Amino acid sequence: MATDDSPHVHVPEQTTLTISDPTDVIAAVPYLLGFHPTDSIVILGIRACATHVRCLLRCDLTDELAEHAAEWAGQLAATLAEAGCGSVIAVGYGSARHITPCVDALRARAPAVGVPVREALRVSDGRYWSYVCDSTECCPHDGVAYDVATSAVPATAVVGGLSVWRDRGVIEEFVAAVNGHRRAQMERATLDAEERAARMRHRLLPSGEAALRAAVRSEGVRVVRAAVGAALRGDLVDAPERIAWLGLLLGSIRVRDEAWARIDTAHLDTHVGLWRQVFRHVRADYSAAPGSLLAFAAWQSGDIALADVVLDRVEEAAPHYTMAALLRRAVRGGMPPERWEPMTPEWLEEVAPLRGSAVPLPASDPTVPKRPIAPTDPETTHGPEEAAGRPDGPATDGGEVNPP
């Protein structure tokens, strides 16, 4: 790789990693992903007319990917061109059997759309092979031994406060759903919450769906504010009935956005902890909202790997959840977290006020909604419709997204 226009990787905390040779690339990738990749191909899209990484993509290496490498490369090339990339670096971790078809296809397709492959490497067992360099002097057939300790990238990353998960499996364990006795407790609490919601619906629906929706939003905002306030004091919500009720109420977009608006950069660790707690405990069909909130807090804190793993889980549970899709584009498109225009509680209150529209709930009613919140509330991800026995398709937030 040339050194006069070496790519620069900007990561959270304004840290810049300069990559000027293959060893630097290999050293930088874990800090970009947030974990050490295995059996993967990582794509770094370099911005056109600049030397900065524009986007970062990772794909698992499989027999199916190798078999359909041409189709994959065509789609990837189109994505890179659309993102404004002027060149691309590919790094494969694993066997030549999986990596070579992908790299060959990418080298054939990407230049045709104006995105030449600047470097393509295969990394395995402490050695790398370049698909771009033809010189056997610097790139012998048996590969080049490398040592990331000779690169300035790790030291720069550590000084910048960056860290790396050991592997993706560790992250998956970190956000895995609770099981055993705790899962049984949550199942019972979720059923109780759904029954509570049904009672709420039965009591308020005669006043009209608008009144029911207002009551749900009012209760949800109250519960969110209490949960966030307690978390900031070091007290994470722990009782199964409270977690289940909170998870159900987050099915309202207005309630979820209240939680979203309260994720501030000064307390990101707290918000990661809070929404991880809720995400791990709620039933899968209630996981889209807390999962998206967790992914957002993780991304804002610079933990792209954690955000990516959680978004994968959300996509499995709710493929059409708009907030998750929005975050996915931001994370995988390489958008710096600081460029996100924050939504504030004050702004949210202006555009979606609660006062004057809520029907007060009896203070003596300790119940929490179960599955349904507002029987026909289009803002619910999983709520009243299903509780009323009228499934309304896959979980979705109805396409209503308040943030930019």
C-alpha positions as CSV (number, residue, x, y, z in Angstrom):
1,M,0.0,0.0,0.0
2,A,1.2,3.5,-0.8
3,T,2.1,5.6,2.2
4,D,1.5,9.1,0.7
5,D,-2.3,8.7,0.8
6,S,-2.7,6.2,3.5
7,P,-6.3,5.8,4.7
8,H,-7.2,7.3,8.1
9,V,-9.7,5.7,10.3
10,H,-11.7,8.0,12.6
11,V,-13.2,6.2,15.6
12,P,-15.0,7.6,18.7
13,E,-13.1,10.0,21.0
14,Q,-11.6,11.6,17.9
15,T,-8.9,8.9,17.6
16,T,-7.3,8.5,14.2
17,L,-5.7,5.3,13.1
18,T,-3.4,5.6,10.1
19,I,-3.0,2.4,8.0
20,S,-0.2,2.5,5.6
21,D,0.7,-1.2,5.0
22,P,-1.0,-4.6,5.3
23,T,0.1,-5.1,8.9
24,D,-1.5,-1.7,9.8
25,V,-4.7,-2.9,8.1
26,I,-4.7,-6.2,10.1
27,A,-4.0,-4.3,13.3
28,A,-6.8,-1.8,12.7
29,V,-9.7,-4.1,11.7
30,P,-10.4,-5.3,15.3
31,Y,-10.6,-1.7,16.5
32,L,-13.0,-0.9,13.7
33,L,-15.2,-3.9,14.3
34,G,-14.9,-3.9,18.0
35,F,-13.8,-7.6,18.1
36,H,-11.3,-9.9,16.6
37,P,-12.9,-11.4,13.5
38,T,-12.8,-15.1,12.4
39,D,-14.2,-16.8,9.4
40,S,-15.2,-13.4,8.0
41,I,-14.5,-11.0,5.2
42,V,-14.2,-7.4,6.2
43,I,-14.7,-4.6,3.7
44,L,-13.4,-1.0,4.2
45,G,-14.8,1.5,1.8
46,I,-12.5,4.4,1.3
47,R,-14.1,7.8,0.7
48,A,-13.7,9.2,-2.9
49,C,-11.4,12.2,-3.2
50,A,-10.2,11.6,0.4
51,T,-8.2,9.1,2.5
52,H,-10.8,8.3,5.1
53,V,-12.8,5.1,5.6
54,R,-16.3,5.8,4.5
55,C,-18.0,2.5,5.4
56,L,-17.3,-0.8,7.1
57,L,-19.0,-4.1,6.3
58,R,-18.4,-7.6,7.5
59,C,-19.8,-10.9,6.2
60,D,-19.5,-14.4,7.6
61,L,-17.6,-16.8,5.3
62,T,-19.8,-19.7,4.2
63,D,-20.0,-22.2,1.4
64,E,-23.1,-20.4,0.2
65,L,-21.3,-17.0,0.0
66,A,-18.4,-18.5,-1.9
67,E,-20.9,-20.2,-4.3
68,H,-22.7,-16.9,-4.9
69,A,-19.7,-14.7,-4.8
70,A,-20.4,-12.9,-8.1
71,E,-23.9,-11.9,-6.9
72,W,-22.5,-10.8,-3.5
73,A,-19.7,-8.8,-5.1
74,G,-22.1,-7.0,-7.5
75,Q,-24.4,-6.0,-4.7
76,L,-21.4,-4.9,-2.5
77,A,-19.9,-2.9,-5.4
78,A,-23.2,-1.1,-5.9
79,T,-23.4,-0.3,-2.2
80,L,-19.9,1.1,-2.1
81,A,-20.5,3.2,-5.1
82,E,-23.7,4.6,-3.7
83,A,-21.9,5.4,-0.4
84,G,-19.4,7.6,-2.3
85,C,-16.4,5.2,-1.9
86,G,-13.6,5.7,-4.3
87,S,-11.7,2.5,-3.5
88,V,-12.0,-0.5,-1.2
89,I,-9.9,-2.7,1.0
90,A,-10.9,-6.3,1.6
91,V,-9.6,-8.5,4.4
92,G,-10.6,-12.1,4.7
93,Y,-10.0,-14.2,7.8
94,G,-10.1,-17.9,7.1
95,S,-9.5,-20.4,4.3
96,A,-8.6,-19.6,0.7
97,R,-11.5,-21.9,-0.4
98,H,-14.0,-19.3,1.0
99,I,-12.1,-16.1,0.6
100,T,-10.6,-16.4,-2.9
101,P,-13.9,-16.6,-4.8
102,C,-15.2,-13.5,-2.9
103,V,-12.1,-11.5,-3.6
104,D,-11.9,-12.5,-7.2
105,A,-15.5,-11.5,-7.8
106,L,-15.0,-8.2,-6.0
107,R,-11.9,-7.4,-8.0
108,A,-14.0,-8.1,-11.2
109,R,-17.1,-6.2,-10.2
110,A,-16.0,-3.2,-8.1
111,P,-13.8,-1.4,-10.7
112,A,-16.6,-1.4,-13.2
113,V,-18.6,1.0,-10.9
114,G,-15.6,3.2,-10.1
115,V,-14.5,1.5,-6.9
116,P,-11.1,-0.2,-7.5
117,V,-9.8,-2.8,-5.0
118,R,-6.9,-1.0,-3.4
119,E,-5.8,-4.0,-1.3
120,A,-7.2,-7.5,-0.7
121,L,-5.7,-9.8,2.0
122,R,-6.2,-13.2,3.3
123,V,-5.2,-13.6,7.0
124,S,-4.6,-16.9,8.7
125,D,-2.3,-18.3,11.4
126,G,-0.2,-15.2,11.7
127,R,0.4,-14.8,8.0
128,Y,-1.2,-12.8,5.3
129,W,-1.5,-13.2,1.5
130,S,-2.1,-10.3,-0.9
131,Y,-4.4,-10.8,-3.9
132,V,-3.2,-7.4,-5.3
133,C,0.5,-7.7,-5.1
134,D,2.1,-9.9,-7.8
135,S,5.7,-9.7,-6.5
136,T,7.0,-12.8,-4.9
137,E,9.7,-10.8,-3.2
138,C,7.3,-9.0,-0.9
139,C,4.4,-11.4,-1.1
140,P,5.8,-14.9,-1.4
141,H,3.5,-17.9,-2.1
142,D,3.7,-19.1,1.5
143,G,2.5,-15.8,2.8
144,V,4.0,-13.0,4.9
145,A,4.5,-13.4,8.7
146,Y,3.2,-10.3,10.5
147,D,3.3,-8.9,14.0
148,V,0.7,-6.3,14.9
149,A,3.1,-5.1,17.7
150,T,5.2,-3.6,15.0
151,S,2.3,-1.3,14.0
152,A,1.6,2.0,15.6
153,V,-2.2,1.3,15.4
154,P,-2.7,-0.7,18.7
155,A,-0.8,1.9,20.7
156,T,-2.7,4.7,19.2
157,A,-6.0,2.9,19.8
158,V,-5.2,2.2,23.4
159,V,-4.2,5.8,24.1
160,G,-7.4,6.8,22.5
161,G,-9.3,4.7,24.9
162,L,-10.4,2.0,22.4
163,S,-10.9,-1.6,23.4
164,V,-11.7,-4.8,21.6
165,W,-13.9,-7.7,22.5
166,R,-12.1,-11.1,22.3
167,D,-14.6,-12.3,19.7
168,R,-18.2,-12.0,18.6
169,G,-19.2,-15.0,20.8
170,V,-18.4,-13.0,23.9
171,I,-20.7,-10.2,22.9
172,E,-23.5,-12.6,22.1
173,E,-23.1,-14.1,25.6
174,F,-23.1,-10.6,27.1
175,V,-26.6,-9.9,25.7
176,A,-28.0,-13.4,25.7
177,A,-31.5,-13.9,27.0
178,V,-31.8,-15.0,30.6
179,N,-32.8,-18.6,31.1
180,G,-33.6,-21.1,33.8
181,H,-35.5,-19.9,36.9
182,R,-35.2,-16.3,35.8
183,R,-36.8,-17.0,32.4
184,A,-39.6,-18.8,34.1
185,Q,-40.2,-15.8,36.4
186,M,-40.2,-13.5,33.4
187,E,-42.7,-15.7,31.5
188,R,-45.1,-15.5,34.4
189,A,-44.5,-11.7,34.8
190,T,-45.1,-11.2,31.1
191,L,-48.4,-13.0,31.2
192,D,-49.4,-10.9,34.2
193,A,-48.4,-7.8,32.4
194,E,-50.5,-8.7,29.4
195,E,-53.5,-9.4,31.6
196,R,-53.0,-6.0,33.3
197,A,-53.0,-4.4,29.8
198,A,-56.2,-6.2,28.9
199,R,-57.9,-4.9,32.1
200,M,-56.6,-1.4,31.3
201,R,-58.0,-1.7,27.8
202,H,-61.4,-3.0,29.1
203,R,-61.6,-0.2,31.6
204,L,-60.7,2.7,29.2
205,L,-61.8,1.6,25.8
206,P,-65.4,2.7,26.3
207,S,-64.0,6.3,26.5
208,G,-62.5,5.8,23.1
209,E,-59.2,4.6,21.6
210,A,-57.7,8.0,21.8
211,A,-58.2,8.0,25.6
212,L,-56.7,4.5,25.9
213,R,-53.7,5.5,23.8
214,A,-53.2,8.6,25.9
215,A,-53.4,6.6,29.1
216,V,-50.9,4.1,27.8
217,R,-48.5,6.8,26.8
218,S,-48.9,8.6,30.1
219,E,-48.2,5.5,32.1
220,G,-45.4,4.5,29.8
221,V,-43.6,7.8,30.1
222,R,-43.9,7.7,33.9
223,V,-42.4,4.2,34.0
224,V,-39.6,5.1,31.7
225,R,-38.7,8.2,33.6
226,A,-38.7,6.2,36.9
227,A,-36.5,3.4,35.4
228,V,-34.0,5.9,33.9
229,G,-33.9,8.0,37.0
230,A,-33.3,4.9,39.2
231,A,-30.6,3.6,36.8
232,L,-28.8,7.0,37.0
233,R,-28.7,6.5,40.8
234,G,-27.2,3.0,40.4
235,D,-30.4,1.0,40.8
236,L,-31.2,-1.0,37.7
237,V,-34.8,-2.3,37.3
238,D,-34.7,-5.9,38.5
239,A,-38.1,-7.1,39.6
240,P,-39.6,-9.3,36.8
241,E,-43.0,-7.6,37.0
242,R,-41.4,-4.2,36.6
243,I,-39.2,-5.3,33.6
244,A,-42.2,-7.0,31.9
245,W,-44.4,-3.9,32.4
246,L,-41.7,-1.6,31.1
247,G,-41.1,-3.9,28.1
248,L,-44.8,-4.0,27.2
249,L,-45.2,-0.2,27.5
250,L,-42.2,0.4,25.2
251,G,-44.4,-1.0,22.5
252,S,-45.8,2.5,22.2
253,I,-43.6,4.7,20.0
254,R,-44.1,7.7,22.2
255,V,-43.0,5.7,25.2
256,R,-40.0,4.3,23.4
257,D,-39.0,7.7,22.2
258,E,-39.1,9.0,25.7
259,A,-36.5,6.5,26.6
260,W,-34.5,7.3,23.4
261,A,-34.5,11.0,24.1
262,R,-33.1,10.4,27.6
263,I,-30.0,8.6,26.4
264,D,-27.4,11.3,27.0
265,T,-23.7,11.1,26.1
266,A,-22.7,11.8,29.7
267,H,-24.2,8.6,31.0
268,L,-23.9,6.1,28.2
269,D,-22.6,3.3,30.3
270,T,-25.7,3.6,32.5
271,H,-28.1,3.5,29.5
272,V,-26.2,0.5,28.1
273,G,-26.6,-1.3,31.4
274,L,-30.3,-0.4,31.8
275,W,-31.4,-1.5,28.3
276,R,-29.2,-4.6,28.3
277,Q,-31.0,-5.6,31.5
278,V,-34.4,-5.1,29.9
279,F,-33.4,-6.6,26.6
280,R,-32.1,-9.8,28.2
281,H,-35.2,-10.3,30.2
282,V,-38.2,-9.5,28.1
283,R,-39.8,-12.0,25.8
284,A,-38.5,-12.0,22.3
285,D,-41.7,-10.4,20.9
286,Y,-41.1,-7.4,23.2
287,S,-37.4,-7.1,22.5
288,A,-37.3,-4.8,19.5
289,A,-37.7,-1.5,21.5
290,P,-35.2,-2.2,24.4
291,G,-32.8,-3.8,21.9
292,S,-32.8,-0.8,19.7
293,L,-32.3,1.5,22.7
294,L,-29.4,-0.7,23.8
295,A,-27.9,-0.6,20.3
296,F,-28.2,3.1,20.1
297,A,-26.5,3.6,23.5
298,A,-23.7,1.2,22.5
299,W,-23.2,2.9,19.2
300,Q,-23.1,6.3,20.8
301,S,-20.4,5.0,23.3
302,G,-18.3,3.8,20.4
303,D,-19.1,0.1,20.8
304,I,-20.0,-0.7,17.2
305,A,-19.6,-4.5,17.7
306,L,-22.1,-4.6,20.6
307,A,-24.6,-2.4,18.6
308,D,-24.2,-4.7,15.6
309,V,-24.8,-7.9,17.5
310,V,-27.9,-6.5,19.2
311,L,-29.3,-5.2,15.9
312,D,-28.9,-8.7,14.5
313,R,-31.0,-10.0,17.4
314,V,-33.6,-7.3,16.9
315,E,-33.9,-8.1,13.2
316,E,-34.6,-11.7,14.0
317,A,-37.4,-10.8,16.4
318,A,-38.8,-7.9,14.4
319,P,-37.5,-7.6,10.8
320,H,-39.5,-4.5,10.0
321,Y,-38.7,-2.4,13.2
322,T,-37.9,1.0,11.8
323,M,-35.7,2.3,14.6
324,A,-33.4,-0.7,14.3
325,A,-33.2,-0.3,10.5
326,L,-32.3,3.4,10.9
327,L,-29.5,2.5,13.3
328,R,-28.3,-0.3,11.1
329,R,-27.8,2.2,8.2
330,A,-26.0,4.5,10.5
331,V,-23.7,1.9,12.1
332,R,-22.9,-0.1,9.0
333,G,-22.6,3.1,6.9
334,G,-19.8,4.3,9.1
335,M,-21.7,7.4,10.4
336,P,-19.7,9.0,13.3
337,P,-21.9,8.9,16.5
338,E,-21.2,12.6,17.1
339,R,-23.0,13.5,13.8
340,W,-26.3,12.2,15.1
341,E,-28.6,15.0,16.0
342,P,-29.9,14.2,19.4
343,M,-33.6,14.2,20.3
344,T,-34.2,15.8,23.7
345,P,-37.1,15.2,26.1
346,E,-38.1,18.9,25.8
347,W,-38.3,18.6,22.0
348,L,-40.3,15.4,22.3
349,E,-42.8,17.0,24.7
350,E,-43.3,19.8,22.2
351,V,-44.0,17.6,19.2
352,A,-45.9,14.9,21.2
353,P,-47.2,16.5,24.4
354,L,-48.7,14.2,27.0
355,R,-50.5,16.9,29.1
356,G,-54.1,17.5,28.5
357,S,-54.7,14.2,26.7
358,A,-54.0,11.5,29.3
359,V,-56.6,9.7,31.3
360,P,-55.2,9.3,34.8
361,L,-54.7,5.7,36.0
362,P,-55.8,4.7,39.5
363,A,-52.8,4.9,41.8
364,S,-53.9,1.7,43.5
365,D,-53.7,-0.4,40.3
366,P,-50.2,-2.0,40.5
367,T,-50.7,-4.0,37.3
368,V,-48.7,-3.6,34.2
369,P,-50.1,-4.1,30.7
370,K,-49.6,-7.5,29.3
371,R,-49.3,-7.7,25.6
372,P,-51.7,-5.1,24.4
373,I,-51.6,-1.6,25.2
374,A,-53.9,0.3,23.0
375,P,-55.9,-2.2,21.0
376,T,-55.6,-0.5,17.7
377,D,-52.7,1.8,18.4
378,P,-50.6,1.8,15.2
379,E,-47.6,2.9,17.3
380,T,-47.3,-0.4,19.2
381,T,-44.7,-2.9,18.2
382,H,-46.5,-5.7,19.9
383,G,-49.5,-4.8,21.8
384,P,-53.2,-4.4,22.0
385,E,-54.1,-6.0,18.7
386,E,-52.5,-9.3,19.7
387,A,-54.0,-9.2,23.1
388,A,-57.3,-8.8,21.5
389,G,-56.6,-11.8,19.4
390,R,-56.2,-9.8,16.2
391,P,-52.5,-10.2,15.1
392,D,-51.6,-7.4,12.7
393,G,-48.6,-8.7,10.9
394,P,-44.9,-8.6,11.9
395,A,-43.7,-6.4,14.7
396,T,-43.1,-2.9,13.4
397,D,-43.1,0.6,14.7
398,G,-45.4,1.7,12.0
399,G,-42.7,3.7,10.1
400,E,-43.1,6.5,12.5
401,V,-39.6,7.8,13.4
402,N,-39.2,11.0,15.2
403,P,-35.4,11.5,15.2
404,P,-33.5,12.7,12.2
